[in-house]
Amino acid sequence: MTPLPKRRHSTRRQGKRQAALSLKLPSLLTCPNCGSLRLPHRVCEYCGYYGGKQVMTVKSKDKKSAKGGSASGRKK
């Protein structure tokens, strides 16, 4: 049998515990090269720069897919 609490925890004690476990929003910084938002201590996803140097090359993303995902090509 597992151990059980001897007394009931008050709502104030429960609220204090839950407040400590609250989720926090990530702190975002603006990239000095392209101006987009990025996480601190990480390479920018859009331009590939970190610390004023280009660290990686970024592939350009096309807005239209190669399959042409329009609704007009569906069979009725």
Steps between C-alpha positions, in 0.01 A plus 500: 500500500635841408547770766215747542505856636407529868311828462334692220701778332327839516404684181754771582780245522380337178491839323854585612624171362325545166625859467859380519438255214350759265614510138709793387517648152834460323714812486543602136768727357513680167767379262749783434545385140145447369280634782289187553430355845726221624580316823810614692828308448369336181559546128239709318270269299441754224848631420737249665704761691626468858730747671537715187626209287318276254511154658270306268334542163123519497292347223233732359144389568250534214146593594344286225553128514625304199185289495282806442269436794201690358145379555409526129692181414273275707267246347129553560 
